[in-house]
Amino acid sequence: MKNKVKEVLANLLKVKIEELKDDVSLQNSIGVDSTEMVESVIALEKSFGVKLNIKEITKNSTISDIANNIQSKLAK
């Protein structure tokens, strides 16, 4: 799951997958701004077919947090 999340975000944000660490927030690690966060949420929703709460994703979420959030929605 984390690898797929990293793949989607790396393609969208034009960064190397290696830059996307599991335990660091997107905003702190690669300086993702608010517009990019919204675009990231939309891309993740399309990729996984789930509806994400943007507030949950943007509040300093790590890759692990995002993957767990998506996983929990897929399990429902």
PQR file with spaces between the fields and no chain letter, atoms N, CA, C, O and H, PARSE charges and radii, in Angstrom:
ATOM       1  N    MET     1       0.834   -1.197    0.000 -0.4000 1.5000
ATOM       2  CA   MET     1       0.000    0.000    0.000 -0.0000 2.0000
ATOM       3  C    MET     1       0.879    1.261    0.000  0.5500 1.7000
ATOM       4  O    MET     1       0.668    2.175   -0.797 -0.5500 1.4000
ATOM       5  N    LYS     2       1.867    1.294    0.909 -0.4000 1.5000
ATOM       6  CA   LYS     2       2.719    2.490    0.996 -0.0000 2.0000
ATOM       7  C    LYS     2       3.437    2.744   -0.318  0.5500 1.7000
ATOM       8  O    LYS     2       3.585    3.891   -0.738 -0.5500 1.4000
ATOM       9  H    LYS     2       2.038    0.551    1.556  0.4000 1.0000
ATOM      10  N    ASN     3       3.885    1.674   -0.969 -0.4000 1.5000
ATOM      11  CA   ASN     3       4.606    1.848   -2.229 -0.0000 2.0000
ATOM      12  C    ASN     3       3.712    2.446   -3.313  0.5500 1.7000
ATOM      13  O    ASN     3       4.156    3.287   -4.094 -0.5500 1.4000
ATOM      14  H    ASN     3       3.764    0.742   -0.627  0.4000 1.0000
ATOM      15  N    LYS     4       2.453    2.011   -3.360 -0.4000 1.5000
ATOM      16  CA   LYS     4       1.509    2.564   -4.344 -0.0000 2.0000
ATOM      17  C    LYS     4       1.232    4.038   -4.042  0.5500 1.7000
ATOM      18  O    LYS     4       1.165    4.858   -4.957 -0.5500 1.4000
ATOM      19  H    LYS     4       2.092    1.327   -2.725  0.4000 1.0000
ATOM      20  N    VAL     5       1.071    4.376   -2.755 -0.4000 1.5000
ATOM      21  CA   VAL     5       0.872    5.775   -2.358 -0.0000 2.0000
ATOM      22  C    VAL     5       2.083    6.601   -2.783  0.5500 1.7000
ATOM      23  O    VAL     5       1.933    7.686   -3.344 -0.5500 1.4000
ATOM      24  H    VAL     5       1.125    3.710   -2.011  0.4000 1.0000
ATOM      25  N    LYS     6       3.278    6.088   -2.517 -0.4000 1.5000
ATOM      26  CA   LYS     6       4.505    6.801   -2.894 -0.0000 2.0000
ATOM      27  C    LYS     6       4.584    6.989   -4.407  0.5500 1.7000
ATOM      28  O    LYS     6       4.972    8.053   -4.889 -0.5500 1.4000
ATOM      29  H    LYS     6       3.400    5.206   -2.062  0.4000 1.0000
ATOM      30  N    GLU     7       4.215    5.950   -5.150 -0.4000 1.5000
ATOM      31  CA   GLU     7       4.254    6.015   -6.610 -0.0000 2.0000
ATOM      32  C    GLU     7       3.336    7.119   -7.137  0.5500 1.7000
ATOM      33  O    GLU     7       3.734    7.921   -7.982 -0.5500 1.4000
ATOM      34  H    GLU     7       3.900    5.085   -4.758  0.4000 1.0000
ATOM      35  N    VAL     8       2.114    7.148   -6.631 -0.4000 1.5000
ATOM      36  CA   VAL     8       1.136    8.161   -7.057 -0.0000 2.0000
ATOM      37  C    VAL     8       1.664    9.567   -6.734  0.5500 1.7000
ATOM      38  O    VAL     8       1.633   10.460   -7.579 -0.5500 1.4000
ATOM      39  H    VAL     8       1.791    6.497   -5.945  0.4000 1.0000
ATOM      40  N    LEU     9       2.146    9.745   -5.506 -0.4000 1.5000
ATOM      41  CA   LEU     9       2.621   11.066   -5.079 -0.0000 2.0000
ATOM      42  C    LEU     9       3.892   11.475   -5.802  0.5500 1.7000
ATOM      43  O    LEU     9       4.050   12.642   -6.161 -0.5500 1.4000
ATOM      44  H    LEU     9       2.172    9.019   -4.819  0.4000 1.0000
ATOM      45  N    ALA    10       4.804   10.532   -6.023 -0.4000 1.5000
ATOM      46  CA   ALA    10       6.050   10.853   -6.723 -0.0000 2.0000
ATOM      47  C    ALA    10       5.758   11.326   -8.143  0.5500 1.7000
ATOM      48  O    ALA    10       6.356   12.293   -8.614 -0.5500 1.4000
ATOM      49  H    ALA    10       4.676    9.584   -5.731  0.4000 1.0000
ATOM      50  N    ASN    11       4.839   10.645   -8.825 -0.4000 1.5000
ATOM      51  CA   ASN    11       4.478   11.043  -10.189 -0.0000 2.0000
ATOM      52  C    ASN    11       3.822   12.418  -10.211  0.5500 1.7000
ATOM      53  O    ASN    11       4.122   13.242  -11.075 -0.5500 1.4000
ATOM      54  H    ASN    11       4.354    9.859   -8.443  0.4000 1.0000
ATOM      55  N    LEU    12       2.942   12.658   -9.277 -0.4000 1.5000
ATOM      56  CA   LEU    12       2.222   13.932   -9.223 -0.0000 2.0000
ATOM      57  C    LEU    12       3.155   15.086   -8.856  0.5500 1.7000
ATOM      58  O    LEU    12       3.122   16.145   -9.483 -0.5500 1.4000
ATOM      59  H    LEU    12       2.698   11.989   -8.575  0.4000 1.0000
ATOM      60  N    LEU    13       3.975   14.874   -7.848 -0.4000 1.5000
ATOM      61  CA   LEU    13       4.805   15.953   -7.303 -0.0000 2.0000
ATOM      62  C    LEU    13       6.165   16.065   -7.986  0.5500 1.7000
ATOM      63  O    LEU    13       6.955   16.953   -7.666 -0.5500 1.4000
ATOM      64  H    LEU    13       4.001   14.013   -7.339  0.4000 1.0000
ATOM      65  N    LYS    14       6.432   15.168   -8.920 -0.4000 1.5000
ATOM      66  CA   LYS    14       7.693   15.192   -9.671 -0.0000 2.0000
ATOM      67  C    LYS    14       8.903   15.078   -8.738  0.5500 1.7000
ATOM      68  O    LYS    14       9.853   15.854   -8.835 -0.5500 1.4000
ATOM      69  H    LYS    14       5.790   14.446   -9.180  0.4000 1.0000
ATOM      70  N    VAL    15       8.846   14.102   -7.840 -0.4000 1.5000
ATOM      71  CA   VAL    15       9.965   13.814   -6.947 -0.0000 2.0000
ATOM      72  C    VAL    15      10.311   12.330   -7.052  0.5500 1.7000
ATOM      73  O    VAL    15       9.522   11.530   -7.556 -0.5500 1.4000
ATOM      74  H    VAL    15       8.074   13.472   -7.761  0.4000 1.0000
ATOM      75  N    LYS    16      11.490   11.980   -6.572 -0.4000 1.5000
ATOM      76  CA   LYS    16      11.900   10.583   -6.555 -0.0000 2.0000
ATOM      77  C    LYS    16      11.197    9.874   -5.395  0.5500 1.7000
ATOM      78  O    LYS    16      10.991   10.450   -4.327 -0.5500 1.4000
ATOM      79  H    LYS    16      12.130   12.630   -6.162  0.4000 1.0000
ATOM      80  N    ILE    17      10.840    8.624   -5.630 -0.4000 1.5000
ATOM      81  CA   ILE    17      10.169    7.851   -4.583 -0.0000 2.0000
ATOM      82  C    ILE    17      11.015    7.817   -3.320  0.5500 1.7000
ATOM      83  O    ILE    17      10.473    7.819   -2.215 -0.5500 1.4000
ATOM      84  H    ILE    17      11.007    8.156   -6.498  0.4000 1.0000
ATOM      85  N    GLU    18      12.327    7.786   -3.465 -0.4000 1.5000
ATOM      86  CA   GLU    18      13.224    7.731   -2.308 -0.0000 2.0000
ATOM      87  C    GLU    18      13.075    8.954   -1.397  0.5500 1.7000
ATOM      88  O    GLU    18      13.376    8.878   -0.205 -0.5500 1.4000
ATOM      89  H    GLU    18      12.767    7.784   -4.363  0.4000 1.0000
ATOM      90  N    GLU    19      12.619   10.063   -1.943 -0.4000 1.5000
ATOM      91  CA   GLU    19      12.428   11.275   -1.152 -0.0000 2.0000
ATOM      92  C    GLU    19      11.201   11.190   -0.247  0.5500 1.7000
ATOM      93  O    GLU    19      11.075   11.957    0.707 -0.5500 1.4000
ATOM      94  H    GLU    19      12.375   10.125   -2.910  0.4000 1.0000
ATOM      95  N    LEU    20      10.315   10.273   -0.542 -0.4000 1.5000
ATOM      96  CA   LEU    20       9.073   10.137    0.215 -0.0000 2.0000
ATOM      97  C    LEU    20       9.273    9.111    1.321  0.5500 1.7000
ATOM      98  O    LEU    20       9.036    7.919    1.127 -0.5500 1.4000
ATOM      99  H    LEU    20      10.418    9.650   -1.317  0.4000 1.0000
ATOM     100  N    LYS    21       9.702    9.576    2.458 -0.4000 1.5000
ATOM     101  CA   LYS    21       9.951    8.713    3.618 -0.0000 2.0000
ATOM     102  C    LYS    21       8.634    8.355    4.300  0.5500 1.7000
ATOM     103  O    LYS    21       7.706    9.163    4.336 -0.5500 1.4000
ATOM     104  H    LYS    21       9.894   10.545    2.616  0.4000 1.0000
ATOM     105  N    ASP    22       8.558    7.148    4.836 -0.4000 1.5000
ATOM     106  CA   ASP    22       7.330    6.653    5.469 -0.0000 2.0000
ATOM     107  C    ASP    22       6.872    7.497    6.653  0.5500 1.7000
ATOM     108  O    ASP    22       5.672    7.678    6.861 -0.5500 1.4000
ATOM     109  H    ASP    22       9.312    6.491    4.807  0.4000 1.0000
ATOM     110  N    ASP    23       7.821    8.010    7.425 -0.4000 1.5000
ATOM     111  CA   ASP    23       7.478    8.621    8.712 -0.0000 2.0000
ATOM     112  C    ASP    23       7.633   10.139    8.772  0.5500 1.7000
ATOM     113  O    ASP    23       7.669   10.715    9.859 -0.5500 1.4000
ATOM     114  H    ASP    23       8.795    7.863    7.255  0.4000 1.0000
ATOM     115  N    VAL    24       7.724   10.789    7.615 -0.4000 1.5000
ATOM     116  CA   VAL    24       7.866   12.245    7.589 -0.0000 2.0000
ATOM     117  C    VAL    24       6.692   12.835    6.816  0.5500 1.7000
ATOM     118  O    VAL    24       6.270   12.286    5.799 -0.5500 1.4000
ATOM     119  H    VAL    24       7.695   10.321    6.732  0.4000 1.0000
ATOM     120  N    SER    25       6.172   13.948    7.301 -0.4000 1.5000
ATOM     121  CA   SER    25       5.021   14.547    6.613 -0.0000 2.0000
ATOM     122  C    SER    25       5.444   15.124    5.268  0.5500 1.7000
ATOM     123  O    SER    25       6.588   15.541    5.084 -0.5500 1.4000
ATOM     124  H    SER    25       6.515   14.395    8.128  0.4000 1.0000
ATOM     125  N    LEU    26       4.502   15.140    4.338 -0.4000 1.5000
ATOM     126  CA   LEU    26       4.789   15.668    3.009 -0.0000 2.0000
ATOM     127  C    LEU    26       5.194   17.131    3.062  0.5500 1.7000
ATOM     128  O    LEU    26       6.100   17.564    2.348 -0.5500 1.4000
ATOM     129  H    LEU    26       3.573   14.802    4.488  0.4000 1.0000
ATOM     130  N    GLN    27       4.521   17.881    3.906 -0.4000 1.5000
ATOM     131  CA   GLN    27       4.815   19.305    3.993 -0.0000 2.0000
ATOM     132  C    GLN    27       6.212   19.546    4.546  0.5500 1.7000
ATOM     133  O    GLN    27       6.903   20.456    4.087 -0.5500 1.4000
ATOM     134  H    GLN    27       3.786   17.529    4.485  0.4000 1.0000
ATOM     135  N    ASN    28       6.638   18.759    5.513 -0.4000 1.5000
ATOM     136  CA   ASN    28       7.953   18.946    6.118 -0.0000 2.0000
ATOM     137  C    ASN    28       9.082   18.351    5.296  0.5500 1.7000
ATOM     138  O    ASN    28      10.176   18.913    5.249 -0.5500 1.4000
ATOM     139  H    ASN    28       6.077   18.020    5.885  0.4000 1.0000
ATOM     140  N    SER    29       8.833   17.225    4.648 -0.4000 1.5000
ATOM     141  CA   SER    29       9.925   16.538    3.955 -0.0000 2.0000
ATOM     142  C    SER    29      10.240   17.126    2.588  0.5500 1.7000
ATOM     143  O    SER    29      11.410   17.293    2.242 -0.5500 1.4000
ATOM     144  H    SER    29       7.945   16.768    4.686  0.4000 1.0000
ATOM     145  N    ILE    30       9.207   17.443    1.804 -0.4000 1.5000
ATOM     146  CA   ILE    30       9.480   17.955    0.459 -0.0000 2.0000
ATOM     147  C    ILE    30       8.791   19.279    0.182  0.5500 1.7000
ATOM     148  O    ILE    30       8.759   19.737   -0.960 -0.5500 1.4000
ATOM     149  H    ILE    30       8.257   17.307    2.085  0.4000 1.0000
ATOM     150  N    GLY    31       8.250   19.888    1.201 -0.4000 1.5000
ATOM     151  CA   GLY    31       7.673   21.225    1.063 -0.0000 2.0000
ATOM     152  C    GLY    31       6.435   21.318    0.203  0.5500 1.7000
ATOM     153  O    GLY    31       6.276   22.275   -0.556 -0.5500 1.4000
ATOM     154  H    GLY    31       8.276   19.516    2.129  0.4000 1.0000
ATOM     155  N    VAL    32       5.553   20.336    0.311 -0.4000 1.5000
ATOM     156  CA   VAL    32       4.310   20.338   -0.457 -0.0000 2.0000
ATOM     157  C    VAL    32       3.424   21.470    0.051  0.5500 1.7000
ATOM     158  O    VAL    32       3.190   21.590    1.253 -0.5500 1.4000
ATOM     159  H    VAL    32       5.682   19.559    0.927  0.4000 1.0000
ATOM     160  N    ASP    33       2.932   22.303   -0.871 -0.4000 1.5000
ATOM     161  CA   ASP    33       2.060   23.406   -0.460 -0.0000 2.0000
ATOM     162  C    ASP    33       0.598   22.959   -0.477  0.5500 1.7000
ATOM     163  O    ASP    33       0.289   21.823   -0.838 -0.5500 1.4000
ATOM     164  H    ASP    33       3.122   22.206   -1.848  0.4000 1.0000
ATOM     165  N    SER    34      -0.286   23.858   -0.086 -0.4000 1.5000
ATOM     166  CA   SER    34      -1.701   23.496    0.067 -0.0000 2.0000
ATOM     167  C    SER    34      -2.342   23.074   -1.252  0.5500 1.7000
ATOM     168  O    SER    34      -3.164   22.158   -1.269 -0.5500 1.4000
ATOM     169  H    SER    34      -0.035   24.781    0.207  0.4000 1.0000
ATOM     170  N    THR    35      -1.985   23.716   -2.336 -0.4000 1.5000
ATOM     171  CA   THR    35      -2.539   23.349   -3.640 -0.0000 2.0000
ATOM     172  C    THR    35      -2.093   21.947   -4.027  0.5500 1.7000
ATOM     173  O    THR    35      -2.886   21.143   -4.517 -0.5500 1.4000
ATOM     174  H    THR    35      -1.317   24.460   -2.322  0.4000 1.0000
ATOM     175  N    GLU    36      -0.823   21.666   -3.802 -0.4000 1.5000
ATOM     176  CA   GLU    36      -0.302   20.331   -4.114 -0.0000 2.0000
ATOM     177  C    GLU    36      -0.938   19.264   -3.220  0.5500 1.7000
ATOM     178  O    GLU    36      -1.125   18.125   -3.647 -0.5500 1.4000
ATOM     179  H    GLU    36      -0.179   22.319   -3.405  0.4000 1.0000
ATOM     180  N    MET    37      -1.265   19.631   -1.993 -0.4000 1.5000
ATOM     181  CA   MET    37      -1.929   18.679   -1.104 -0.0000 2.0000
ATOM     182  C    MET    37      -3.309   18.324   -1.635  0.5500 1.7000
ATOM     183  O    MET    37      -3.699   17.156   -1.626 -0.5500 1.4000
ATOM     184  H    MET    37      -1.112   20.557   -1.647  0.4000 1.0000
ATOM     185  N    VAL    38      -4.051   19.326   -2.099 -0.4000 1.5000
ATOM     186  CA   VAL    38      -5.377   19.064   -2.673 -0.0000 2.0000
ATOM     187  C    VAL    38      -5.239   18.181   -3.908  0.5500 1.7000
ATOM     188  O    VAL    38      -5.997   17.225   -4.074 -0.5500 1.4000
ATOM     189  H    VAL    38      -3.734   20.274   -2.107  0.4000 1.0000
ATOM     190  N    GLU    39      -4.288   18.489   -4.765 -0.4000 1.5000
ATOM     191  CA   GLU    39      -4.055   17.679   -5.959 -0.0000 2.0000
ATOM     192  C    GLU    39      -3.668   16.254   -5.580  0.5500 1.7000
ATOM     193  O    GLU    39      -4.068   15.299   -6.246 -0.5500 1.4000
ATOM     194  H    GLU    39      -3.672   19.266   -4.629  0.4000 1.0000
ATOM     195  N    SER    40      -2.891   16.112   -4.511 -0.4000 1.5000
ATOM     196  CA   SER    40      -2.470   14.794   -4.042 -0.0000 2.0000
ATOM     197  C    SER    40      -3.667   13.977   -3.572  0.5500 1.7000
ATOM     198  O    SER    40      -3.786   12.794   -3.892 -0.5500 1.4000
ATOM     199  H    SER    40      -2.566   16.888   -3.970  0.4000 1.0000
ATOM     200  N    VAL    41      -4.545   14.611   -2.818 -0.4000 1.5000
ATOM     201  CA   VAL    41      -5.743   13.918   -2.330 -0.0000 2.0000
ATOM     202  C    VAL    41      -6.593   13.452   -3.507  0.5500 1.7000
ATOM     203  O    VAL    41      -7.076   12.320   -3.511 -0.5500 1.4000
ATOM     204  H    VAL    41      -4.449   15.572   -2.559  0.4000 1.0000
ATOM     205  N    ILE    42      -6.779   14.307   -4.497 -0.4000 1.5000
ATOM     206  CA   ILE    42      -7.576   13.950   -5.670 -0.0000 2.0000
ATOM     207  C    ILE    42      -6.938   12.778   -6.418  0.5500 1.7000
ATOM     208  O    ILE    42      -7.631   11.845   -6.825 -0.5500 1.4000
ATOM     209  H    ILE    42      -6.387   15.227   -4.493  0.4000 1.0000
ATOM     210  N    ALA    43      -5.627   12.830   -6.596 -0.4000 1.5000
ATOM     211  CA   ALA    43      -4.917   11.752   -7.292 -0.0000 2.0000
ATOM     212  C    ALA    43      -5.025   10.437   -6.534  0.5500 1.7000
ATOM     213  O    ALA    43      -5.211    9.383   -7.141 -0.5500 1.4000
ATOM     214  H    ALA    43      -5.064   13.588   -6.265  0.4000 1.0000
ATOM     215  N    LEU    44      -4.911   10.493   -5.217 -0.4000 1.5000
ATOM     216  CA   LEU    44      -5.023    9.281   -4.406 -0.0000 2.0000
ATOM     217  C    LEU    44      -6.438    8.723   -4.454  0.5500 1.7000
ATOM     218  O    LEU    44      -6.624    7.508   -4.522 -0.5500 1.4000
ATOM     219  H    LEU    44      -4.760   11.349   -4.723  0.4000 1.0000
ATOM     220  N    GLU    45      -7.438    9.602   -4.418 -0.4000 1.5000
ATOM     221  CA   GLU    45      -8.834    9.157   -4.509 -0.0000 2.0000
ATOM     222  C    GLU    45      -9.079    8.429   -5.825  0.5500 1.7000
ATOM     223  O    GLU    45      -9.717    7.376   -5.849 -0.5500 1.4000
ATOM     224  H    GLU    45      -7.287   10.589   -4.363  0.4000 1.0000
ATOM     225  N    LYS    46      -8.568    8.993   -6.920 -0.4000 1.5000
ATOM     226  CA   LYS    46      -8.751    8.368   -8.230 -0.0000 2.0000
ATOM     227  C    LYS    46      -8.017    7.041   -8.314  0.5500 1.7000
ATOM     228  O    LYS    46      -8.540    6.075   -8.870 -0.5500 1.4000
ATOM     229  H    LYS    46      -8.050    9.848   -6.901  0.4000 1.0000
ATOM     230  N    SER    47      -6.817    6.987   -7.771 -0.4000 1.5000
ATOM     231  CA   SER    47      -6.004    5.773   -7.857 -0.0000 2.0000
ATOM     232  C    SER    47      -6.573    4.616   -7.049  0.5500 1.7000
ATOM     233  O    SER    47      -6.504    3.461   -7.470 -0.5500 1.4000
ATOM     234  H    SER    47      -6.392    7.772   -7.320  0.4000 1.0000
ATOM     235  N    PHE    48      -7.136    4.931   -5.884 -0.4000 1.5000
ATOM     236  CA   PHE    48      -7.608    3.880   -4.991 -0.0000 2.0000
ATOM     237  C    PHE    48      -9.121    3.729   -4.968  0.5500 1.7000
ATOM     238  O    PHE    48      -9.634    2.777   -4.380 -0.5500 1.4000
ATOM     239  H    PHE    48      -7.192    5.869   -5.541  0.4000 1.0000
ATOM     240  N    GLY    49      -9.841    4.648   -5.594 -0.4000 1.5000
ATOM     241  CA   GLY    49     -11.297    4.549   -5.642 -0.0000 2.0000
ATOM     242  C    GLY    49     -11.962    4.751   -4.294  0.5500 1.7000
ATOM     243  O    GLY    49     -12.986    4.135   -3.998 -0.5500 1.4000
ATOM     244  H    GLY    49      -9.423    5.421   -6.071  0.4000 1.0000
ATOM     245  N    VAL    50     -11.371    5.621   -3.473 -0.4000 1.5000
ATOM     246  CA   VAL    50     -11.940    5.920   -2.159 -0.0000 2.0000
ATOM     247  C    VAL    50     -12.126    7.421   -2.011  0.5500 1.7000
ATOM     248  O    VAL    50     -11.523    8.207   -2.742 -0.5500 1.4000
ATOM     249  H    VAL    50     -10.539    6.121   -3.714  0.4000 1.0000
ATOM     250  N    LYS    51     -12.959    7.810   -1.065 -0.4000 1.5000
ATOM     251  CA   LYS    51     -13.155    9.227   -0.748 -0.0000 2.0000
ATOM     252  C    LYS    51     -12.346    9.524    0.508  0.5500 1.7000
ATOM     253  O    LYS    51     -12.547    8.902    1.551 -0.5500 1.4000
ATOM     254  H    LYS    51     -13.448    7.171   -0.471  0.4000 1.0000
ATOM     255  N    LEU    52     -11.435   10.477    0.396 -0.4000 1.5000
ATOM     256  CA   LEU    52     -10.568   10.838    1.521 -0.0000 2.0000
ATOM     257  C    LEU    52     -10.995   12.165    2.115  0.5500 1.7000
ATOM     258  O    LEU    52     -11.431   13.066    1.399 -0.5500 1.4000
ATOM     259  H    LEU    52     -11.271   10.982   -0.451  0.4000 1.0000
ATOM     260  N    ASN    53     -10.870   12.279    3.402 -0.4000 1.5000
ATOM     261  CA   ASN    53     -11.138   13.536    4.094 -0.0000 2.0000
ATOM     262  C    ASN    53      -9.871   14.384    3.986  0.5500 1.7000
ATOM     263  O    ASN    53      -8.833   14.025    4.542 -0.5500 1.4000
ATOM     264  H    ASN    53     -10.516   11.547    3.984  0.4000 1.0000
ATOM     265  N    ILE    54      -9.955   15.487    3.285 -0.4000 1.5000
ATOM     266  CA   ILE    54      -8.764   16.299    3.037 -0.0000 2.0000
ATOM     267  C    ILE    54      -8.106   16.783    4.327  0.5500 1.7000
ATOM     268  O    ILE    54      -6.885   16.928    4.386 -0.5500 1.4000
ATOM     269  H    ILE    54     -10.798   15.778    2.834  0.4000 1.0000
ATOM     270  N    LYS    55      -8.904   17.029    5.347 -0.4000 1.5000
ATOM     271  CA   LYS    55      -8.331   17.481    6.624 -0.0000 2.0000
ATOM     272  C    LYS    55      -7.472   16.396    7.249  0.5500 1.7000
ATOM     273  O    LYS    55      -6.436   16.693    7.843 -0.5500 1.4000
ATOM     274  H    LYS    55      -9.896   16.911    5.298  0.4000 1.0000
ATOM     275  N    GLU    56      -7.890   15.140    7.122 -0.4000 1.5000
ATOM     276  CA   GLU    56      -7.098   14.037    7.659 -0.0000 2.0000
ATOM     277  C    GLU    56      -5.764   13.913    6.936  0.5500 1.7000
ATOM     278  O    GLU    56      -4.750   13.592    7.557 -0.5500 1.4000
ATOM     279  H    GLU    56      -8.732   14.899    6.639  0.4000 1.0000
ATOM     280  N    ILE    57      -5.757   14.157    5.667 -0.4000 1.5000
ATOM     281  CA   ILE    57      -4.538   14.003    4.864 -0.0000 2.0000
ATOM     282  C    ILE    57      -3.598   15.192    5.041  0.5500 1.7000
ATOM     283  O    ILE    57      -2.379   15.020    5.053 -0.5500 1.4000
ATOM     284  H    ILE    57      -6.580   14.417    5.163  0.4000 1.0000
ATOM     285  N    THR    58      -4.146   16.381    5.177 -0.4000 1.5000
ATOM     286  CA   THR    58      -3.290   17.572    5.200 -0.0000 2.0000
ATOM     287  C    THR    58      -2.718   17.915    6.565  0.5500 1.7000
ATOM     288  O    THR    58      -1.805   18.738    6.642 -0.5500 1.4000
ATOM     289  H    THR    58      -5.136   16.521    5.168  0.4000 1.0000
ATOM     290  N    LYS    59      -3.210   17.326    7.637 -0.4000 1.5000
ATOM     291  CA   LYS    59      -2.711   17.703    8.958 -0.0000 2.0000
ATOM     292  C    LYS    59      -1.418   16.960    9.305  0.5500 1.7000
ATOM     293  O    LYS    59      -1.400   16.093   10.178 -0.5500 1.4000
ATOM     294  H    LYS    59      -3.951   16.658    7.574  0.4000 1.0000
ATOM     295  N    ASN    60      -0.347   17.314    8.610 -0.4000 1.5000
ATOM     296  CA   ASN    60       0.974   16.726    8.821 -0.0000 2.0000
ATOM     297  C    ASN    60       0.978   15.203    8.728  0.5500 1.7000
ATOM     298  O    ASN    60       1.703   14.537    9.467 -0.5500 1.4000
ATOM     299  H    ASN    60      -0.361   18.019    7.901  0.4000 1.0000
ATOM     300  N    SER    61       0.186   14.661    7.838 -0.4000 1.5000
ATOM     301  CA   SER    61       0.149   13.220    7.657 -0.0000 2.0000
ATOM     302  C    SER    61       1.434   12.709    7.032  0.5500 1.7000
ATOM     303  O    SER    61       2.019   13.349    6.158 -0.5500 1.4000
ATOM     304  H    SER    61      -0.403   15.202    7.238  0.4000 1.0000
ATOM     305  N    THR    62       1.857   11.554    7.493 -0.4000 1.5000
ATOM     306  CA   THR    62       3.011   10.885    6.899 -0.0000 2.0000
ATOM     307  C    THR    62       2.515    9.937    5.812  0.5500 1.7000
ATOM     308  O    THR    62       1.315    9.695    5.684 -0.5500 1.4000
ATOM     309  H    THR    62       1.382   11.035    8.202  0.4000 1.0000
ATOM     310  N    ILE    63       3.442    9.409    5.041 -0.4000 1.5000
ATOM     311  CA   ILE    63       3.073    8.416    4.030 -0.0000 2.0000
ATOM     312  C    ILE    63       2.373    7.233    4.710  0.5500 1.7000
ATOM     313  O    ILE    63       1.379    6.715    4.202 -0.5500 1.4000
ATOM     314  H    ILE    63       4.417    9.605    5.145  0.4000 1.0000
ATOM     315  N    SER    64       2.898    6.821    5.850 -0.4000 1.5000
ATOM     316  CA   SER    64       2.282    5.711    6.596 -0.0000 2.0000
ATOM     317  C    SER    64       0.852    6.046    7.009  0.5500 1.7000
ATOM     318  O    SER    64      -0.044    5.213    6.878 -0.5500 1.4000
ATOM     319  H    SER    64       3.706    7.242    6.263  0.4000 1.0000
ATOM     320  N    ASP    65       0.636    7.264    7.508 -0.4000 1.5000
ATOM     321  CA   ASP    65      -0.712    7.690    7.907 -0.0000 2.0000
ATOM     322  C    ASP    65      -1.666    7.662    6.716  0.5500 1.7000
ATOM     323  O    ASP    65      -2.794    7.182    6.827 -0.5500 1.4000
ATOM     324  H    ASP    65       1.364    7.941    7.614  0.4000 1.0000
ATOM     325  N    ILE    66      -1.215    8.171    5.597 -0.4000 1.5000
ATOM     326  CA   ILE    66      -2.047    8.224    4.396 -0.0000 2.0000
ATOM     327  C    ILE    66      -2.381    6.802    3.932  0.5500 1.7000
ATOM     328  O    ILE    66      -3.532    6.503    3.614 -0.5500 1.4000
ATOM     329  H    ILE    66      -0.298    8.561    5.507  0.4000 1.0000
ATOM     330  N    ALA    67      -1.373    5.931    3.897 -0.4000 1.5000
ATOM     331  CA   ALA    67      -1.598    4.540    3.477 -0.0000 2.0000
ATOM     332  C    ALA    67      -2.568    3.838    4.416  0.5500 1.7000
ATOM     333  O    ALA    67      -3.447    3.105    3.963 -0.5500 1.4000
ATOM     334  H    ALA    67      -0.438    6.173    4.155  0.4000 1.0000
ATOM     335  N    ASN    68      -2.418    4.054    5.721 -0.4000 1.5000
ATOM     336  CA   ASN    68      -3.332    3.435    6.689 -0.0000 2.0000
ATOM     337  C    ASN    68      -4.749    3.964    6.530  0.5500 1.7000
ATOM     338  O    ASN    68      -5.713    3.208    6.650 -0.5500 1.4000
ATOM     339  H    ASN    68      -1.704    4.650    6.089  0.4000 1.0000
ATOM     340  N    ASN    69      -4.879    5.264    6.259 -0.4000 1.5000
ATOM     341  CA   ASN    69      -6.191    5.871    6.039 -0.0000 2.0000
ATOM     342  C    ASN    69      -6.870    5.225    4.837  0.5500 1.7000
ATOM     343  O    ASN    69      -8.043    4.857    4.905 -0.5500 1.4000
ATOM     344  H    ASN    69      -4.095    5.878    6.162  0.4000 1.0000
ATOM     345  N    ILE    70      -6.137    5.088    3.743 -0.4000 1.5000
ATOM     346  CA   ILE    70      -6.695    4.487    2.531 -0.0000 2.0000
ATOM     347  C    ILE    70      -7.053    3.026    2.797  0.5500 1.7000
ATOM     348  O    ILE    70      -8.125    2.562    2.407 -0.5500 1.4000
ATOM     349  H    ILE    70      -5.184    5.386    3.688  0.4000 1.0000
ATOM     350  N    GLN    71      -6.151    2.307    3.463 -0.4000 1.5000
ATOM     351  CA   GLN    71      -6.389    0.891    3.758 -0.0000 2.0000
ATOM     352  C    GLN    71      -7.659    0.696    4.564  0.5500 1.7000
ATOM     353  O    GLN    71      -8.439   -0.219    4.299 -0.5500 1.4000
ATOM     354  H    GLN    71      -5.281    2.685    3.779  0.4000 1.0000
ATOM     355  N    SER    72      -7.867    1.564    5.557 -0.4000 1.5000
ATOM     356  CA   SER    72      -9.061    1.432    6.392 -0.0000 2.0000
ATOM     357  C    SER    72     -10.324    1.701    5.587  0.5500 1.7000
ATOM     358  O    SER    72     -11.355    1.077    5.841 -0.5500 1.4000
ATOM     359  H    SER    72      -7.234    2.308    5.773  0.4000 1.0000
ATOM     360  N    LYS    73     -10.270    2.615    4.624 -0.4000 1.5000
ATOM     361  CA   LYS    73     -11.442    2.905    3.791 -0.0000 2.0000
ATOM     362  C    LYS    73     -11.710    1.761    2.805  0.5500 1.7000
ATOM     363  O    LYS    73     -12.862    1.465    2.489 -0.5500 1.4000
ATOM     364  H    LYS    73      -9.433    3.122    4.418  0.4000 1.0000
ATOM     365  N    LEU    74     -10.639    1.123    2.323 -0.4000 1.5000
ATOM     366  CA   LEU    74     -10.810   -0.005    1.405 -0.0000 2.0000
ATOM     367  C    LEU    74     -11.388   -1.222    2.135  0.5500 1.7000
ATOM     368  O    LEU    74     -12.063   -2.052    1.526 -0.5500 1.4000
ATOM     369  H    LEU    74      -9.703    1.364    2.580  0.4000 1.0000
ATOM     370  N    ALA    75     -11.127   -1.323    3.414 -0.4000 1.5000
ATOM     371  CA   ALA    75     -11.593   -2.468    4.195 -0.0000 2.0000
ATOM     372  C    ALA    75     -13.077   -2.400    4.518  0.5500 1.7000
ATOM     373  O    ALA    75     -13.676   -3.404    4.902 -0.5500 1.4000
ATOM     374  H    ALA    75     -10.579   -0.649    3.909  0.4000 1.0000
ATOM     375  N    LYS    76     -13.674   -1.225    4.366 -0.4000 1.5000
ATOM     376  CA   LYS    76     -15.096   -1.049    4.711 -0.0000 2.0000
ATOM     377  C    LYS    76     -15.994   -1.595    3.626  0.5500 1.7000
ATOM     378  O    LYS    76     -17.217   -1.532    3.747 -0.5500 1.4000
ATOM     379  H    LYS    76     -13.188   -0.409    4.055  0.4000 1.0000
